[in-house]
Amino acid sequence: MSESLSALTEAGIAVGAVAVFVAILSVAGTMGDNGLTETGAFTVVGGIVAFILLMAGVGYWISTKE
């Protein structure tokens, strides 16, 4: 039973991280009136970098969990 709970926890963390990533991209897409502005582009790049670092951190944390 604890293995399935662990799998549910891991899946929940991954889904949460993807939801944050989608939210960042949604906000970045609405920053300009006529499409993607320079600030929106920097926000998209920042969101991608943050998502990669977040997933790396979560992966490391999950791999050290017993």
PyMOL commands that place a pseudoatom at each C-alpha (Angstrom):
pseudoatom trace, name=CA, resn=MET, resi=1, chain=A, elem=C, hetatm=0, pos=[0.000, 0.000, 0.000]
pseudoatom trace, name=CA, resn=SER, resi=2, chain=A, elem=C, hetatm=0, pos=[2.811, 2.430, 0.784]
pseudoatom trace, name=CA, resn=GLU, resi=3, chain=A, elem=C, hetatm=0, pos=[4.312, 1.915, -2.675]
pseudoatom trace, name=CA, resn=SER, resi=4, chain=A, elem=C, hetatm=0, pos=[1.079, 3.023, -4.350]
pseudoatom trace, name=CA, resn=LEU, resi=5, chain=A, elem=C, hetatm=0, pos=[0.863, 6.015, -2.017]
pseudoatom trace, name=CA, resn=SER, resi=6, chain=A, elem=C, hetatm=0, pos=[4.413, 6.920, -2.965]
pseudoatom trace, name=CA, resn=ALA, resi=7, chain=A, elem=C, hetatm=0, pos=[3.527, 6.645, -6.650]
pseudoatom trace, name=CA, resn=LEU, resi=8, chain=A, elem=C, hetatm=0, pos=[0.478, 8.859, -6.096]
pseudoatom trace, name=CA, resn=THR, resi=9, chain=A, elem=C, hetatm=0, pos=[2.653, 11.413, -4.298]
pseudoatom trace, name=CA, resn=GLU, resi=10, chain=A, elem=C, hetatm=0, pos=[5.197, 11.427, -7.120]
pseudoatom trace, name=CA, resn=ALA, resi=11, chain=A, elem=C, hetatm=0, pos=[2.460, 11.786, -9.730]
pseudoatom trace, name=CA, resn=GLY, resi=12, chain=A, elem=C, hetatm=0, pos=[0.857, 14.617, -7.775]
pseudoatom trace, name=CA, resn=ILE, resi=13, chain=A, elem=C, hetatm=0, pos=[4.145, 16.497, -7.536]
pseudoatom trace, name=CA, resn=ALA, resi=14, chain=A, elem=C, hetatm=0, pos=[4.760, 16.106, -11.262]
pseudoatom trace, name=CA, resn=VAL, resi=15, chain=A, elem=C, hetatm=0, pos=[1.241, 17.256, -12.153]
pseudoatom trace, name=CA, resn=GLY, resi=16, chain=A, elem=C, hetatm=0, pos=[1.613, 20.250, -9.834]
pseudoatom trace, name=CA, resn=ALA, resi=17, chain=A, elem=C, hetatm=0, pos=[4.919, 21.237, -11.439]
pseudoatom trace, name=CA, resn=VAL, resi=18, chain=A, elem=C, hetatm=0, pos=[3.387, 21.030, -14.914]
pseudoatom trace, name=CA, resn=ALA, resi=19, chain=A, elem=C, hetatm=0, pos=[0.421, 23.139, -13.753]
pseudoatom trace, name=CA, resn=VAL, resi=20, chain=A, elem=C, hetatm=0, pos=[2.816, 25.838, -12.505]
pseudoatom trace, name=CA, resn=PHE, resi=21, chain=A, elem=C, hetatm=0, pos=[4.665, 25.733, -15.833]
pseudoatom trace, name=CA, resn=VAL, resi=22, chain=A, elem=C, hetatm=0, pos=[1.430, 26.118, -17.811]
pseudoatom trace, name=CA, resn=ALA, resi=23, chain=A, elem=C, hetatm=0, pos=[0.374, 29.005, -15.559]
pseudoatom trace, name=CA, resn=ILE, resi=24, chain=A, elem=C, hetatm=0, pos=[3.679, 30.803, -16.188]
pseudoatom trace, name=CA, resn=LEU, resi=25, chain=A, elem=C, hetatm=0, pos=[3.286, 30.361, -19.933]
pseudoatom trace, name=CA, resn=SER, resi=26, chain=A, elem=C, hetatm=0, pos=[-0.309, 31.579, -19.804]
pseudoatom trace, name=CA, resn=VAL, resi=27, chain=A, elem=C, hetatm=0, pos=[0.683, 34.732, -17.935]
pseudoatom trace, name=CA, resn=ALA, resi=28, chain=A, elem=C, hetatm=0, pos=[3.576, 35.350, -20.322]
pseudoatom trace, name=CA, resn=GLY, resi=29, chain=A, elem=C, hetatm=0, pos=[1.273, 35.036, -23.316]
pseudoatom trace, name=CA, resn=THR, resi=30, chain=A, elem=C, hetatm=0, pos=[-1.074, 37.701, -22.005]
pseudoatom trace, name=CA, resn=MET, resi=31, chain=A, elem=C, hetatm=0, pos=[1.590, 40.316, -21.253]
pseudoatom trace, name=CA, resn=GLY, resi=32, chain=A, elem=C, hetatm=0, pos=[1.312, 42.092, -24.588]
pseudoatom trace, name=CA, resn=ASP, resi=33, chain=A, elem=C, hetatm=0, pos=[-1.629, 43.493, -26.517]
pseudoatom trace, name=CA, resn=ASN, resi=34, chain=A, elem=C, hetatm=0, pos=[-0.360, 42.468, -29.970]
pseudoatom trace, name=CA, resn=GLY, resi=35, chain=A, elem=C, hetatm=0, pos=[1.337, 39.167, -29.309]
pseudoatom trace, name=CA, resn=LEU, resi=36, chain=A, elem=C, hetatm=0, pos=[4.405, 38.238, -27.345]
pseudoatom trace, name=CA, resn=THR, resi=37, chain=A, elem=C, hetatm=0, pos=[6.427, 41.216, -26.133]
pseudoatom trace, name=CA, resn=GLU, resi=38, chain=A, elem=C, hetatm=0, pos=[10.055, 41.269, -25.031]
pseudoatom trace, name=CA, resn=THR, resi=39, chain=A, elem=C, hetatm=0, pos=[9.018, 41.019, -21.390]
pseudoatom trace, name=CA, resn=GLY, resi=40, chain=A, elem=C, hetatm=0, pos=[6.728, 38.110, -22.202]
pseudoatom trace, name=CA, resn=ALA, resi=41, chain=A, elem=C, hetatm=0, pos=[9.550, 36.353, -24.035]
pseudoatom trace, name=CA, resn=PHE, resi=42, chain=A, elem=C, hetatm=0, pos=[11.825, 36.730, -21.008]
pseudoatom trace, name=CA, resn=THR, resi=43, chain=A, elem=C, hetatm=0, pos=[9.026, 35.360, -18.838]
pseudoatom trace, name=CA, resn=VAL, resi=44, chain=A, elem=C, hetatm=0, pos=[8.662, 32.320, -21.114]
pseudoatom trace, name=CA, resn=VAL, resi=45, chain=A, elem=C, hetatm=0, pos=[12.409, 31.639, -20.986]
pseudoatom trace, name=CA, resn=GLY, resi=46, chain=A, elem=C, hetatm=0, pos=[12.395, 32.126, -17.209]
pseudoatom trace, name=CA, resn=GLY, resi=47, chain=A, elem=C, hetatm=0, pos=[9.449, 29.753, -16.906]
pseudoatom trace, name=CA, resn=ILE, resi=48, chain=A, elem=C, hetatm=0, pos=[11.246, 27.093, -18.914]
pseudoatom trace, name=CA, resn=VAL, resi=49, chain=A, elem=C, hetatm=0, pos=[14.392, 27.442, -16.804]
pseudoatom trace, name=CA, resn=ALA, resi=50, chain=A, elem=C, hetatm=0, pos=[12.369, 27.375, -13.575]
pseudoatom trace, name=CA, resn=PHE, resi=51, chain=A, elem=C, hetatm=0, pos=[10.493, 24.274, -14.760]
pseudoatom trace, name=CA, resn=ILE, resi=52, chain=A, elem=C, hetatm=0, pos=[13.733, 22.446, -15.581]
pseudoatom trace, name=CA, resn=LEU, resi=53, chain=A, elem=C, hetatm=0, pos=[15.275, 23.324, -12.215]
pseudoatom trace, name=CA, resn=LEU, resi=54, chain=A, elem=C, hetatm=0, pos=[12.077, 22.422, -10.357]
pseudoatom trace, name=CA, resn=MET, resi=55, chain=A, elem=C, hetatm=0, pos=[11.816, 19.034, -12.048]
pseudoatom trace, name=CA, resn=ALA, resi=56, chain=A, elem=C, hetatm=0, pos=[15.518, 18.331, -11.420]
pseudoatom trace, name=CA, resn=GLY, resi=57, chain=A, elem=C, hetatm=0, pos=[15.060, 19.178, -7.738]
pseudoatom trace, name=CA, resn=VAL, resi=58, chain=A, elem=C, hetatm=0, pos=[11.920, 17.081, -7.431]
pseudoatom trace, name=CA, resn=GLY, resi=59, chain=A, elem=C, hetatm=0, pos=[13.615, 14.178, -9.216]
pseudoatom trace, name=CA, resn=TYR, resi=60, chain=A, elem=C, hetatm=0, pos=[16.583, 14.346, -6.877]
pseudoatom trace, name=CA, resn=TRP, resi=61, chain=A, elem=C, hetatm=0, pos=[14.309, 14.541, -3.837]
pseudoatom trace, name=CA, resn=ILE, resi=62, chain=A, elem=C, hetatm=0, pos=[12.244, 11.562, -5.004]
pseudoatom trace, name=CA, resn=SER, resi=63, chain=A, elem=C, hetatm=0, pos=[15.362, 9.510, -5.775]
pseudoatom trace, name=CA, resn=THR, resi=64, chain=A, elem=C, hetatm=0, pos=[16.715, 9.989, -2.230]
pseudoatom trace, name=CA, resn=LYS, resi=65, chain=A, elem=C, hetatm=0, pos=[13.366, 9.155, -0.607]
pseudoatom trace, name=CA, resn=GLU, resi=66, chain=A, elem=C, hetatm=0, pos=[13.001, 5.611, 0.665]
for i in range(1, 66): cmd.bond("trace and resi %d" % i, "trace and resi %d" % (i + 1))
show_as sticks, trace
zoom trace
